[in-house]
Amino acid sequence: PVTATSSRITLPAYATVDLALSAELTRASARGPGLTATLRGTNLLDHHYEEIAGFPALGRGIFAGAGIQF
């Protein structure tokens, strides 16, 4: 039989800087669809931390996208 033991671990406090932007490039109309651009950044200062002990969180992430409205 396998026995597991656990003990509570308190990890250091942390804070991250996240930012999200969205811009409407054109509005949907009878002449054509609307276009939207998005940009999102997570952990912009690239802070090293763990939400779960032994598993480092992801570093900086930059994401871009676009949307079409009809």
N, CA, C and O atoms as a Tripos MOL2 file, in Angstrom:
@<TRIPOS>MOLECULE
protein
  280   279    70     0     0
PROTEIN
NO_CHARGES

@<TRIPOS>ATOM
      1 N           0.8230   -1.2010    0.0000 N.3       1 PRO1
      2 CA          0.0000    0.0000    0.0000 C.3       1 PRO1
      3 C           0.8630    1.2600    0.0000 C.2       1 PRO1
      4 O           1.9450    1.2910    0.5870 O.2       1 PRO1
      5 N           0.3710    2.2750   -0.6590 N.am      2 VAL2
      6 CA          1.0630    3.5590   -0.7410 C.3       2 VAL2
      7 C           0.3950    4.5200    0.2260 C.2       2 VAL2
      8 O          -0.8270    4.6700    0.2210 O.2       2 VAL2
      9 N           1.1840    5.1550    1.0370 N.am      3 THR3
     10 CA          0.6420    6.1610    1.9520 C.3       3 THR3
     11 C           1.1820    7.5230    1.5400 C.2       3 THR3
     12 O           2.3480    7.6760    1.1750 O.2       3 THR3
     13 N           0.3120    8.4840    1.6110 N.am      4 ALA4
     14 CA          0.7000    9.8470    1.2450 C.3       4 ALA4
     15 C           0.5500   10.7360    2.4640 C.2       4 ALA4
     16 O          -0.4360   10.6420    3.1950 O.2       4 ALA4
     17 N           1.5020   11.5730    2.6710 N.am      5 THR5
     18 CA          1.4180   12.5450    3.7550 C.3       5 THR5
     19 C           1.4540   13.9270    3.1350 C.2       5 THR5
     20 O           2.0610   14.1350    2.0850 O.2       5 THR5
     21 N           0.8180   14.8390    3.7730 N.am      6 SER6
     22 CA          0.8360   16.2060    3.2610 C.3       6 SER6
     23 C           0.9510   17.1700    4.4260 C.2       6 SER6
     24 O           0.5360   16.8870    5.5500 O.2       6 SER6
     25 N           1.5160   18.2940    4.1210 N.am      7 SER7
     26 CA          1.5950   19.3680    5.0970 C.3       7 SER7
     27 C           1.3290   20.6740    4.3730 C.2       7 SER7
     28 O           1.6700   20.8290    3.2010 O.2       7 SER7
     29 N           0.7310   21.5890    5.0670 N.am      8 ARG8
     30 CA          0.3760   22.8760    4.4740 C.3       8 ARG8
     31 C           1.6380   23.7070    4.2560 C.2       8 ARG8
     32 O           2.4910   23.8070    5.1380 O.2       8 ARG8
     33 N           1.7420   24.2960    3.0750 N.am      9 ILE9
     34 CA          2.8700   25.1640    2.7270 C.3       9 ILE9
     35 C           2.3120   26.5450    2.4070 C.2       9 ILE9
     36 O           1.3610   26.6680    1.6360 O.2       9 ILE9
     37 N           2.8900   27.5640    2.9860 N.am     10 THR10
     38 CA          2.5030   28.9320    2.6580 C.3      10 THR10
     39 C           3.5300   29.4970    1.6870 C.2      10 THR10
     40 O           4.7110   29.6180    2.0110 O.2      10 THR10
     41 N           3.0660   29.8390    0.5010 N.am     11 LEU11
     42 CA          3.9520   30.3770   -0.5310 C.3      11 LEU11
     43 C           4.0460   31.8910   -0.3770 C.2      11 LEU11
     44 O           3.1510   32.5140    0.1940 O.2      11 LEU11
     45 N           5.1280   32.4870   -0.8860 N.am     12 PRO12
     46 CA          5.2580   33.9420   -0.8080 C.3      12 PRO12
     47 C           4.1520   34.6400   -1.6090 C.2      12 PRO12
     48 O           3.6660   34.1230   -2.6140 O.2      12 PRO12
     49 N           3.7750   35.8160   -1.1360 N.am     13 ALA13
     50 CA          2.7900   36.6200   -1.8560 C.3      13 ALA13
     51 C           3.3830   37.0890   -3.1770 C.2      13 ALA13
     52 O           4.5990   37.2220   -3.3120 O.2      13 ALA13
     53 N           2.5100   37.3380   -4.1480 N.am     14 TYR14
     54 CA          2.9720   37.8290   -5.4410 C.3      14 TYR14
     55 C           1.9020   38.7110   -6.0630 C.2      14 TYR14
     56 O           0.7400   38.6630   -5.6620 O.2      14 TYR14
     57 N           2.2870   39.5040   -7.0250 N.am     15 ALA15
     58 CA          1.3660   40.3250   -7.8100 C.3      15 ALA15
     59 C           1.8670   40.3340   -9.2380 C.2      15 ALA15
     60 O           3.0730   40.3240   -9.4860 O.2      15 ALA15
     61 N           0.9500   40.3520  -10.1580 N.am     16 THR16
     62 CA          1.3240   40.4350  -11.5710 C.3      16 THR16
     63 C           0.6590   41.6550  -12.1900 C.2      16 THR16
     64 O          -0.3260   42.1730  -11.6660 O.2      16 THR16
     65 N           1.2050   42.1030  -13.3040 N.am     17 VAL17
     66 CA          0.6320   43.2100  -14.0600 C.3      17 VAL17
     67 C           0.0920   42.6350  -15.3630 C.2      17 VAL17
     68 O           0.8410   42.0930  -16.1760 O.2      17 VAL17
     69 N          -1.2340   42.7630  -15.5490 N.am     18 ASP18
     70 CA         -1.8970   42.2980  -16.7630 C.3      18 ASP18
     71 C          -2.5860   43.4900  -17.4130 C.2      18 ASP18
     72 O          -2.9850   44.4300  -16.7260 O.2      18 ASP18
     73 N          -2.7270   43.4540  -18.7360 N.am     19 LEU19
     74 CA         -3.3360   44.5580  -19.4700 C.3      19 LEU19
     75 C          -4.0690   44.0020  -20.6760 C.2      19 LEU19
     76 O          -3.5730   43.1000  -21.3510 O.2      19 LEU19
     77 N          -5.2580   44.5440  -20.9500 N.am     20 ALA20
     78 CA         -6.0140   44.1270  -22.1330 C.3      20 ALA20
     79 C          -6.5450   45.3670  -22.8380 C.2      20 ALA20
     80 O          -7.0580   46.2840  -22.1970 O.2      20 ALA20
     81 N          -6.4190   45.3890  -24.1430 N.am     21 LEU21
     82 CA         -6.8910   46.5030  -24.9660 C.3      21 LEU21
     83 C          -7.7450   45.9640  -26.1070 C.2      21 LEU21
     84 O          -7.4970   44.8770  -26.6280 O.2      21 LEU21
     85 N          -8.7460   46.7350  -26.4830 N.am     22 SER22
     86 CA         -9.5850   46.3740  -27.6200 C.3      22 SER22
     87 C          -9.8940   47.6550  -28.3840 C.2      22 SER22
     88 O         -10.2010   48.6830  -27.7810 O.2      22 SER22
     89 N          -9.8140   47.5920  -29.7020 N.am     23 ALA23
     90 CA        -10.0860   48.7720  -30.5130 C.3      23 ALA23
     91 C         -11.0070   48.4030  -31.6740 C.2      23 ALA23
     92 O         -10.7540   47.4440  -32.4020 O.2      23 ALA23
     93 N         -12.0690   49.1730  -31.8330 N.am     24 GLU24
     94 CA        -12.9730   48.9740  -32.9540 C.3      24 GLU24
     95 C         -12.3930   49.7180  -34.1590 C.2      24 GLU24
     96 O         -12.3250   50.9470  -34.1610 O.2      24 GLU24
     97 N         -11.9800   48.9760  -35.1700 N.am     25 LEU25
     98 CA        -11.3500   49.5870  -36.3400 C.3      25 LEU25
     99 C         -12.3900   50.1140  -37.3210 C.2      25 LEU25
    100 O         -12.2500   51.2210  -37.8420 O.2      25 LEU25
    101 N         -13.4210   49.3350  -37.5730 N.am     26 THR26
    102 CA        -14.5460   49.7740  -38.4070 C.3      26 THR26
    103 C         -15.8330   49.2150  -37.8200 C.2      26 THR26
    104 O         -15.8260   48.1480  -37.2060 O.2      26 THR26
    105 N         -16.9300   49.9260  -38.0040 N.am     27 ARG27
    106 CA        -18.2300   49.4630  -37.5150 C.3      27 ARG27
    107 C         -18.9400   48.6580  -38.5970 C.2      27 ARG27
    108 O         -18.8040   48.9280  -39.7900 O.2      27 ARG27
    109 N         -19.6970   47.6660  -38.1500 N.am     28 ALA28
    110 CA        -20.4970   46.8750  -39.0870 C.3      28 ALA28
    111 C         -21.6020   47.7630  -39.6580 C.2      28 ALA28
    112 O         -22.2440   48.5250  -38.9360 O.2      28 ALA28
    113 N         -21.8050   47.6480  -40.9520 N.am     29 SER29
    114 CA        -22.8520   48.4250  -41.6070 C.3      29 SER29
    115 C         -23.3450   47.6370  -42.8210 C.2      29 SER29
    116 O         -22.8910   46.5230  -43.0800 O.2      29 SER29
    117 N         -24.2650   48.2260  -43.5440 N.am     30 ALA30
    118 CA        -24.7830   47.5740  -44.7560 C.3      30 ALA30
    119 C         -23.6870   47.4240  -45.8060 C.2      30 ALA30
    120 O         -23.7890   46.5690  -46.6850 O.2      30 ALA30
    121 N         -22.6490   48.2380  -45.7270 N.am     31 ARG31
    122 CA        -21.5640   48.1880  -46.7180 C.3      31 ARG31
    123 C         -20.4950   47.1550  -46.4010 C.2      31 ARG31
    124 O         -19.7020   46.8040  -47.2740 O.2      31 ARG31
    125 N         -20.4570   46.6530  -45.1500 N.am     32 GLY32
    126 CA        -19.4280   45.6790  -44.8270 C.3      32 GLY32
    127 C         -19.3800   45.3410  -43.3520 C.2      32 GLY32
    128 O         -20.0460   45.9730  -42.5320 O.2      32 GLY32
    129 N         -18.5850   44.3380  -43.0240 N.am     33 PRO33
    130 CA        -18.4800   43.9070  -41.6250 C.3      33 PRO33
    131 C         -17.6380   44.8800  -40.7970 C.2      33 PRO33
    132 O         -16.8780   45.6840  -41.3370 O.2      33 PRO33
    133 N         -17.7910   44.7890  -39.4850 N.am     34 GLY34
    134 CA        -16.9700   45.5710  -38.5740 C.3      34 GLY34
    135 C         -15.7360   44.7770  -38.1690 C.2      34 GLY34
    136 O         -15.7730   43.5480  -38.0970 O.2      34 GLY34
    137 N         -14.6590   45.4770  -37.9090 N.am     35 LEU35
    138 CA        -13.4020   44.8370  -37.5150 C.3      35 LEU35
    139 C         -12.9620   45.3510  -36.1510 C.2      35 LEU35
    140 O         -13.0340   46.5470  -35.8700 O.2      35 LEU35
    141 N         -12.5060   44.4310  -35.3120 N.am     36 THR36
    142 CA        -12.0090   44.7660  -33.9830 C.3      36 THR36
    143 C         -10.6350   44.1300  -33.7850 C.2      36 THR36
    144 O         -10.4280   42.9730  -34.1510 O.2      36 THR36
    145 N          -9.7020   44.8770  -33.2110 N.am     37 ALA37
    146 CA         -8.3740   44.3520  -32.8820 C.3      37 ALA37
    147 C          -8.2510   44.2670  -31.3600 C.2      37 ALA37
    148 O          -8.7220   45.1550  -30.6490 O.2      37 ALA37
    149 N          -7.6200   43.2030  -30.8600 N.am     38 THR38
    150 CA         -7.4200   43.0480  -29.4210 C.3      38 THR38
    151 C          -5.9540   42.7410  -29.1270 C.2      38 THR38
    152 O          -5.2570   42.1250  -29.9330 O.2      38 THR38
    153 N          -5.5130   43.1790  -27.9750 N.am     39 LEU39
    154 CA         -4.1510   42.9230  -27.5150 C.3      39 LEU39
    155 C          -4.2220   42.6750  -26.0100 C.2      39 LEU39
    156 O          -4.8560   43.4410  -25.2840 O.2      39 LEU39
    157 N          -3.5760   41.6090  -25.5390 N.am     40 ARG40
    158 CA         -3.5990   41.2690  -24.1160 C.3      40 ARG40
    159 C          -2.2040   40.8660  -23.6760 C.2      40 ARG40
    160 O          -1.5120   40.1210  -24.3690 O.2      40 ARG40
    161 N          -1.8010   41.3610  -22.5290 N.am     41 GLY41
    162 CA         -0.5130   40.9940  -21.9470 C.3      41 GLY41
    163 C          -0.7160   40.4790  -20.5350 C.2      41 GLY41
    164 O          -1.4590   41.0770  -19.7570 O.2      41 GLY41
    165 N          -0.0570   39.3630  -20.1930 N.am     42 THR42
    166 CA         -0.1490   38.8030  -18.8480 C.3      42 THR42
    167 C           1.2430   38.7270  -18.2430 C.2      42 THR42
    168 O           2.2210   38.4680  -18.9440 O.2      42 THR42
    169 N           1.3240   38.9520  -16.9560 N.am     43 ASN43
    170 CA          2.5970   38.9360  -16.2250 C.3      43 ASN43
    171 C           3.6490   39.7800  -16.9560 C.2      43 ASN43
    172 O           4.7600   39.3200  -17.2220 O.2      43 ASN43
    173 N           3.2800   41.0010  -17.2690 N.am     44 LEU44
    174 CA          4.1270   41.8590  -18.1090 C.3      44 LEU44
    175 C           5.5050   42.1330  -17.5190 C.2      44 LEU44
    176 O           6.4520   42.3860  -18.2640 O.2      44 LEU44
    177 N           5.6350   42.0870  -16.2020 N.am     45 LEU45
    178 CA          6.9450   42.3180  -15.5860 C.3      45 LEU45
    179 C           7.7380   41.0250  -15.4480 C.2      45 LEU45
    180 O           8.8290   41.0260  -14.8780 O.2      45 LEU45
    181 N           7.2020   39.9250  -15.9630 N.am     46 ASP46
    182 CA          7.8540   38.6120  -15.9730 C.3      46 ASP46
    183 C           8.2760   38.1830  -14.5690 C.2      46 ASP46
    184 O           9.3950   37.7140  -14.3630 O.2      46 ASP46
    185 N           7.3620   38.3520  -13.6020 N.am     47 HIS47
    186 CA          7.6150   37.9790  -12.2070 C.3      47 HIS47
    187 C           7.5900   36.4580  -12.0660 C.2      47 HIS47
    188 O           6.6800   35.8080  -12.5820 O.2      47 HIS47
    189 N           8.5610   35.8910  -11.3860 N.am     48 HIS48
    190 CA          8.6250   34.4510  -11.1690 C.3      48 HIS48
    191 C           7.9120   34.1160   -9.8610 C.2      48 HIS48
    192 O           8.2770   34.6220   -8.8000 O.2      48 HIS48
    193 N           6.8890   33.2540   -9.9440 N.am     49 TYR49
    194 CA          6.1150   32.8820   -8.7660 C.3      49 TYR49
    195 C           5.5110   31.4930   -8.9710 C.2      49 TYR49
    196 O           5.5640   30.9340  -10.0660 O.2      49 TYR49
    197 N           4.9440   30.9560   -7.9110 N.am     50 GLU50
    198 CA          4.2850   29.6500   -7.9570 C.3      50 GLU50
    199 C           2.9040   29.7690   -7.3350 C.2      50 GLU50
    200 O           2.7760   30.2260   -6.1990 O.2      50 GLU50
    201 N           1.8710   29.3650   -8.0620 N.am     51 GLU51
    202 CA          0.5290   29.2840   -7.4920 C.3      51 GLU51
    203 C           0.3810   27.9720   -6.7260 C.2      51 GLU51
    204 O          -0.3530   27.8920   -5.7410 O.2      51 GLU51
    205 N           1.0870   26.9480   -7.1940 N.am     52 ILE52
    206 CA          1.1220   25.6370   -6.5570 C.3      52 ILE52
    207 C           2.5920   25.3120   -6.3080 C.2      52 ILE52
    208 O           3.4160   25.4530   -7.2110 O.2      52 ILE52
    209 N           2.9250   24.8810   -5.0990 N.am     53 ALA53
    210 CA          4.3220   24.6010   -4.7450 C.3      53 ALA53
    211 C           4.9350   23.6030   -5.7220 C.2      53 ALA53
    212 O           4.3780   22.5330   -5.9710 O.2      53 ALA53
    213 N           6.0870   23.9700   -6.2680 N.am     54 GLY54
    214 CA          6.8090   23.0900   -7.1820 C.3      54 GLY54
    215 C           6.4260   23.2420   -8.6450 C.2      54 GLY54
    216 O           7.0080   22.5870   -9.5080 O.2      54 GLY54
    217 N           5.4470   24.1050   -8.9340 N.am     55 PHE55
    218 CA          5.0050   24.3160  -10.3090 C.3      55 PHE55
    219 C           5.0930   25.8030  -10.6450 C.2      55 PHE55
    220 O           4.1690   26.5560  -10.3360 O.2      55 PHE55
    221 N           6.1830   26.2370  -11.2700 N.am     56 PRO56
    222 CA          6.3250   27.6610  -11.5890 C.3      56 PRO56
    223 C           5.2510   28.1240  -12.5810 C.2      56 PRO56
    224 O           4.9040   27.4070  -13.5200 O.2      56 PRO56
    225 N           4.7410   29.3200  -12.3550 N.am     57 ALA57
    226 CA          3.7500   29.9070  -13.2490 C.3      57 ALA57
    227 C           4.4160   30.3130  -14.5630 C.2      57 ALA57
    228 O           5.6380   30.4390  -14.6500 O.2      57 ALA57
    229 N           3.5930   30.5110  -15.5650 N.am     58 LEU58
    230 CA          4.1130   30.9480  -16.8650 C.3      58 LEU58
    231 C           4.7140   32.3430  -16.7600 C.2      58 LEU58
    232 O           4.3220   33.1360  -15.9040 O.2      58 LEU58
    233 N           5.6450   32.6280  -17.6160 N.am     59 GLY59
    234 CA          6.2450   33.9580  -17.6780 C.3      59 GLY59
    235 C           5.3640   34.9170  -18.4440 C.2      59 GLY59
    236 O           4.1540   34.7200  -18.5530 O.2      59 GLY59
    237 N           5.9690   35.9360  -18.9640 N.am     60 ARG60
    238 CA          5.2650   36.9660  -19.7210 C.3      60 ARG60
    239 C           4.5510   36.3480  -20.9230 C.2      60 ARG60
    240 O           5.0810   35.4580  -21.5880 O.2      60 ARG60
    241 N           3.3500   36.8330  -21.1850 N.am     61 GLY61
    242 CA          2.5960   36.3770  -22.3560 C.3      61 GLY61
    243 C           1.9850   37.5590  -23.0810 C.2      61 GLY61
    244 O           1.3940   38.4390  -22.4550 O.2      61 GLY61
    245 N           2.1240   37.5850  -24.4010 N.am     62 ILE62
    246 CA          1.5290   38.6320  -25.2270 C.3      62 ILE62
    247 C           0.6400   37.9380  -26.2550 C.2      62 ILE62
    248 O           1.0800   37.0270  -26.9560 O.2      62 ILE62
    249 N          -0.6220   38.3810  -26.3390 N.am     63 PHE63
    250 CA         -1.5960   37.7530  -27.2240 C.3      63 PHE63
    251 C          -2.2880   38.8120  -28.0690 C.2      63 PHE63
    252 O          -2.6600   39.8670  -27.5550 O.2      63 PHE63
    253 N          -2.4600   38.5480  -29.3310 N.am     64 ALA64
    254 CA         -3.1320   39.4700  -30.2340 C.3      64 ALA64
    255 C          -4.2600   38.7290  -30.9490 C.2      64 ALA64
    256 O          -4.1820   37.5210  -31.1730 O.2      64 ALA64
    257 N          -5.2900   39.4580  -31.2950 N.am     65 GLY65
    258 CA         -6.3950   38.8310  -32.0020 C.3      65 GLY65
    259 C          -7.1850   39.8510  -32.7940 C.2      65 GLY65
    260 O          -6.9670   41.0590  -32.7020 O.2      65 GLY65
    261 N          -8.1040   39.3250  -33.5690 N.am     66 ALA66
    262 CA         -8.9730   40.1830  -34.3800 C.3      66 ALA66
    263 C         -10.3550   39.5710  -34.3900 C.2      66 ALA66
    264 O         -10.5090   38.3600  -34.2330 O.2      66 ALA66
    265 N         -11.3540   40.4030  -34.5740 N.am     67 GLY67
    266 CA        -12.7350   39.9420  -34.6360 C.3      67 GLY67
    267 C         -13.4640   40.6010  -35.7840 C.2      67 GLY67
    268 O         -13.1480   41.7190  -36.1900 O.2      67 GLY67
    269 N         -14.4390   39.8870  -36.2950 N.am     68 ILE68
    270 CA        -15.2850   40.4100  -37.3860 C.3      68 ILE68
    271 C         -16.7280   40.3520  -36.9290 C.2      68 ILE68
    272 O         -17.1870   39.3180  -36.4430 O.2      68 ILE68
    273 N         -17.4470   41.4540  -37.0820 N.am     69 GLN69
    274 CA        -18.8670   41.5100  -36.7560 C.3      69 GLN69
    275 C         -19.6430   41.7380  -38.0540 C.2      69 GLN69
    276 O         -19.2730   42.5660  -38.8860 O.2      69 GLN69
    277 N         -20.7100   40.9920  -38.1970 N.am     70 PHE70
    278 CA        -21.5490   41.1350  -39.3980 C.3      70 PHE70
    279 C         -22.8570   41.7990  -39.0410 C.2      70 PHE70
    280 O         -23.7000   42.0090  -39.9130 O.2      70 PHE70
@<TRIPOS>BOND
     1     1     2 1
     2     2     3 1
     3     3     4 2
     4     3     5 am
     5     5     6 1
     6     6     7 1
     7     7     8 2
     8     7     9 am
     9     9    10 1
    10    10    11 1
    11    11    12 2
    12    11    13 am
    13    13    14 1
    14    14    15 1
    15    15    16 2
    16    15    17 am
    17    17    18 1
    18    18    19 1
    19    19    20 2
    20    19    21 am
    21    21    22 1
    22    22    23 1
    23    23    24 2
    24    23    25 am
    25    25    26 1
    26    26    27 1
    27    27    28 2
    28    27    29 am
    29    29    30 1
    30    30    31 1
    31    31    32 2
    32    31    33 am
    33    33    34 1
    34    34    35 1
    35    35    36 2
    36    35    37 am
    37    37    38 1
    38    38    39 1
    39    39    40 2
    40    39    41 am
    41    41    42 1
    42    42    43 1
    43    43    44 2
    44    43    45 am
    45    45    46 1
    46    46    47 1
    47    47    48 2
    48    47    49 am
    49    49    50 1
    50    50    51 1
    51    51    52 2
    52    51    53 am
    53    53    54 1
    54    54    55 1
    55    55    56 2
    56    55    57 am
    57    57    58 1
    58    58    59 1
    59    59    60 2
    60    59    61 am
    61    61    62 1
    62    62    63 1
    63    63    64 2
    64    63    65 am
    65    65    66 1
    66    66    67 1
    67    67    68 2
    68    67    69 am
    69    69    70 1
    70    70    71 1
    71    71    72 2
    72    71    73 am
    73    73    74 1
    74    74    75 1
    75    75    76 2
    76    75    77 am
    77    77    78 1
    78    78    79 1
    79    79    80 2
    80    79    81 am
    81    81    82 1
    82    82    83 1
    83    83    84 2
    84    83    85 am
    85    85    86 1
    86    86    87 1
    87    87    88 2
    88    87    89 am
    89    89    90 1
    90    90    91 1
    91    91    92 2
    92    91    93 am
    93    93    94 1
    94    94    95 1
    95    95    96 2
    96    95    97 am
    97    97    98 1
    98    98    99 1
    99    99   100 2
   100    99   101 am
   101   101   102 1
   102   102   103 1
   103   103   104 2
   104   103   105 am
   105   105   106 1
   106   106   107 1
   107   107   108 2
   108   107   109 am
   109   109   110 1
   110   110   111 1
   111   111   112 2
   112   111   113 am
   113   113   114 1
   114   114   115 1
   115   115   116 2
   116   115   117 am
   117   117   118 1
   118   118   119 1
   119   119   120 2
   120   119   121 am
   121   121   122 1
   122   122   123 1
   123   123   124 2
   124   123   125 am
   125   125   126 1
   126   126   127 1
   127   127   128 2
   128   127   129 am
   129   129   130 1
   130   130   131 1
   131   131   132 2
   132   131   133 am
   133   133   134 1
   134   134   135 1
   135   135   136 2
   136   135   137 am
   137   137   138 1
   138   138   139 1
   139   139   140 2
   140   139   141 am
   141   141   142 1
   142   142   143 1
   143   143   144 2
   144   143   145 am
   145   145   146 1
   146   146   147 1
   147   147   148 2
   148   147   149 am
   149   149   150 1
   150   150   151 1
   151   151   152 2
   152   151   153 am
   153   153   154 1
   154   154   155 1
   155   155   156 2
   156   155   157 am
   157   157   158 1
   158   158   159 1
   159   159   160 2
   160   159   161 am
   161   161   162 1
   162   162   163 1
   163   163   164 2
   164   163   165 am
   165   165   166 1
   166   166   167 1
   167   167   168 2
   168   167   169 am
   169   169   170 1
   170   170   171 1
   171   171   172 2
   172   171   173 am
   173   173   174 1
   174   174   175 1
   175   175   176 2
   176   175   177 am
   177   177   178 1
   178   178   179 1
   179   179   180 2
   180   179   181 am
   181   181   182 1
   182   182   183 1
   183   183   184 2
   184   183   185 am
   185   185   186 1
   186   186   187 1
   187   187   188 2
   188   187   189 am
   189   189   190 1
   190   190   191 1
   191   191   192 2
   192   191   193 am
   193   193   194 1
   194   194   195 1
   195   195   196 2
   196   195   197 am
   197   197   198 1
   198   198   199 1
   199   199   200 2
   200   199   201 am
   201   201   202 1
   202   202   203 1
   203   203   204 2
   204   203   205 am
   205   205   206 1
   206   206   207 1
   207   207   208 2
   208   207   209 am
   209   209   210 1
   210   210   211 1
   211   211   212 2
   212   211   213 am
   213   213   214 1
   214   214   215 1
   215   215   216 2
   216   215   217 am
   217   217   218 1
   218   218   219 1
   219   219   220 2
   220   219   221 am
   221   221   222 1
   222   222   223 1
   223   223   224 2
   224   223   225 am
   225   225   226 1
   226   226   227 1
   227   227   228 2
   228   227   229 am
   229   229   230 1
   230   230   231 1
   231   231   232 2
   232   231   233 am
   233   233   234 1
   234   234   235 1
   235   235   236 2
   236   235   237 am
   237   237   238 1
   238   238   239 1
   239   239   240 2
   240   239   241 am
   241   241   242 1
   242   242   243 1
   243   243   244 2
   244   243   245 am
   245   245   246 1
   246   246   247 1
   247   247   248 2
   248   247   249 am
   249   249   250 1
   250   250   251 1
   251   251   252 2
   252   251   253 am
   253   253   254 1
   254   254   255 1
   255   255   256 2
   256   255   257 am
   257   257   258 1
   258   258   259 1
   259   259   260 2
   260   259   261 am
   261   261   262 1
   262   262   263 1
   263   263   264 2
   264   263   265 am
   265   265   266 1
   266   266   267 1
   267   267   268 2
   268   267   269 am
   269   269   270 1
   270   270   271 1
   271   271   272 2
   272   271   273 am
   273   273   274 1
   274   274   275 1
   275   275   276 2
   276   275   277 am
   277   277   278 1
   278   278   279 1
   279   279   280 2
@<TRIPOS>SUBSTRUCTURE
     1 PRO1         2 RESIDUE 1 A PRO
     2 VAL2         6 RESIDUE 1 A VAL
     3 THR3        10 RESIDUE 1 A THR
     4 ALA4        14 RESIDUE 1 A ALA
     5 THR5        18 RESIDUE 1 A THR
     6 SER6        22 RESIDUE 1 A SER
     7 SER7        26 RESIDUE 1 A SER
     8 ARG8        30 RESIDUE 1 A ARG
     9 ILE9        34 RESIDUE 1 A ILE
    10 THR10       38 RESIDUE 1 A THR
    11 LEU11       42 RESIDUE 1 A LEU
    12 PRO12       46 RESIDUE 1 A PRO
    13 ALA13       50 RESIDUE 1 A ALA
    14 TYR14       54 RESIDUE 1 A TYR
    15 ALA15       58 RESIDUE 1 A ALA
    16 THR16       62 RESIDUE 1 A THR
    17 VAL17       66 RESIDUE 1 A VAL
    18 ASP18       70 RESIDUE 1 A ASP
    19 LEU19       74 RESIDUE 1 A LEU
    20 ALA20       78 RESIDUE 1 A ALA
    21 LEU21       82 RESIDUE 1 A LEU
    22 SER22       86 RESIDUE 1 A SER
    23 ALA23       90 RESIDUE 1 A ALA
    24 GLU24       94 RESIDUE 1 A GLU
    25 LEU25       98 RESIDUE 1 A LEU
    26 THR26      102 RESIDUE 1 A THR
    27 ARG27      106 RESIDUE 1 A ARG
    28 ALA28      110 RESIDUE 1 A ALA
    29 SER29      114 RESIDUE 1 A SER
    30 ALA30      118 RESIDUE 1 A ALA
    31 ARG31      122 RESIDUE 1 A ARG
    32 GLY32      126 RESIDUE 1 A GLY
    33 PRO33      130 RESIDUE 1 A PRO
    34 GLY34      134 RESIDUE 1 A GLY
    35 LEU35      138 RESIDUE 1 A LEU
    36 THR36      142 RESIDUE 1 A THR
    37 ALA37      146 RESIDUE 1 A ALA
    38 THR38      150 RESIDUE 1 A THR
    39 LEU39      154 RESIDUE 1 A LEU
    40 ARG40      158 RESIDUE 1 A ARG
    41 GLY41      162 RESIDUE 1 A GLY
    42 THR42      166 RESIDUE 1 A THR
    43 ASN43      170 RESIDUE 1 A ASN
    44 LEU44      174 RESIDUE 1 A LEU
    45 LEU45      178 RESIDUE 1 A LEU
    46 ASP46      182 RESIDUE 1 A ASP
    47 HIS47      186 RESIDUE 1 A HIS
    48 HIS48      190 RESIDUE 1 A HIS
    49 TYR49      194 RESIDUE 1 A TYR
    50 GLU50      198 RESIDUE 1 A GLU
    51 GLU51      202 RESIDUE 1 A GLU
    52 ILE52      206 RESIDUE 1 A ILE
    53 ALA53      210 RESIDUE 1 A ALA
    54 GLY54      214 RESIDUE 1 A GLY
    55 PHE55      218 RESIDUE 1 A PHE
    56 PRO56      222 RESIDUE 1 A PRO
    57 ALA57      226 RESIDUE 1 A ALA
    58 LEU58      230 RESIDUE 1 A LEU
    59 GLY59      234 RESIDUE 1 A GLY
    60 ARG60      238 RESIDUE 1 A ARG
    61 GLY61      242 RESIDUE 1 A GLY
    62 ILE62      246 RESIDUE 1 A ILE
    63 PHE63      250 RESIDUE 1 A PHE
    64 ALA64      254 RESIDUE 1 A ALA
    65 GLY65      258 RESIDUE 1 A GLY
    66 ALA66      262 RESIDUE 1 A ALA
    67 GLY67      266 RESIDUE 1 A GLY
    68 ILE68      270 RESIDUE 1 A ILE
    69 GLN69      274 RESIDUE 1 A GLN
    70 PHE70      278 RESIDUE 1 A PHE
